Structure formats: structure tokens, C-alpha cells
Amino acid sequence: MSVDRKRLIIEAATKSFSLFGYKATTMDQVAKIANVGKGTIYTFFKNKEELFDEIISTLISEMKREADEAIDPELPFHENVHRALYKILEFRKQHQLTIKLFQEEKEMGTPAVLEVMTRLEAAIIHYVREKVIEAIKKGEIQACDPELTAFIMLKLYVSLIFDWEKGHEPLEKERIAKIFEQYVFKGLSV
């Protein structure tokens, strides 16, 4: 029963954070949505921060699972890293909670949200970094700084998916893959 109640509370909190953002969500709202007493929440979580942390940890795990599912061991590294990054950013773009957090980060700069967005980015960079290290070991790419390479790959992807769309038609997934391959793996030299 208690595991069900904890899950119910997490689902209610996720819904509240997705609708109202971090700052505007209260434990009273979460209790109301979960249809439990506020005291019940405190049997599982010390405070709103701990509850939020649990939700973000789950979100990061889901993003990693999505990325892992996109990877095909038969494909070369550059195609797999494209598939994984695209899947992660697609997940972030479609998941109501991350949409709301991006909005709150931009509009209000809530410290807890800024911290979480930094944590999300760090988790993605760490994930890509591990894939870069594997590719170096397999001889698929030349030796490089895995952390910096992962950072550059992520930032290029974010720019192509989110920033480009601010003033242009969205790029097709295949076009993004070609651009990514050209700039990251082939370079511009003739």
C-alpha cells in the first residue's frame, strides 16, 4: 500500500510541477491532486525539494532509456550519437514537465529550476561522454577530450533543434543528421 501511495504522490507532484511550475507548486496542491493528507507526503519526502529531486532522477533515467533504445550496435558511432541525442531532445521537447521547467527557468530564473536544468544537461553530457569514450576505444573516432566533445555535440544539437527554429523552418531529422555528420565528423575542409 505504501509503495502505491508514494507512486501516487510522485505522479501528483509531477502533474503539479508540469502545470504550475516548481515555484508555484505547494505540498497542499500535491496532497489535493493525490487525494491524500499532507502528512502522508511527509512520510515519504522531507520537503518539496526532495520530492522534486526524486521526479528529476526518474526523468533522467527515462531519458537515458529512450536514448539507449535509439542506439543500434550495427550502426556507426556518428549515426548512433545522432539517434541518441535526437531522442533525448525530442523527449525533452515533448515531456510536459521539462517544457514547464524551461519556461520557468527562462521567465523566473527559479534557483531550484536552474539547478535541475544544469543537472539534466550534465546527465546528457555524461551519457554522450560515455559513448564518445566507447567510440575512441573501438577506434571509430580519434582520441579527443570526451567531456568537451560531448558538450559540443549537445550544444550543436540544441542549436539545430531549438535555436534554429526561432527564425527558420524546423529542420528535418535527416537534415540534422547530415549537418551533424558534416560539422562534427567530416569538417569543412575540402
Buried (B, 14 or more C-beta within 10 A) or exposed (E): EEEEBBEBBBBBBBBBBBBBBBBBBEBEBBBEBBEBEBEBBBEBBEEBEEBBBBBBEEBBEEBBEBBEEBBEEEEBBBBBBBBBBBBBBBBBEEBEBBEBBBEBBEEBEBEBBBBBBEBBBEBBBBBBBEBBBBBBEEEBBEEBEBBEBBBBBBEBBBEBBBEBEEEEEEBEEEEBBEBBBEBBBEEEEE
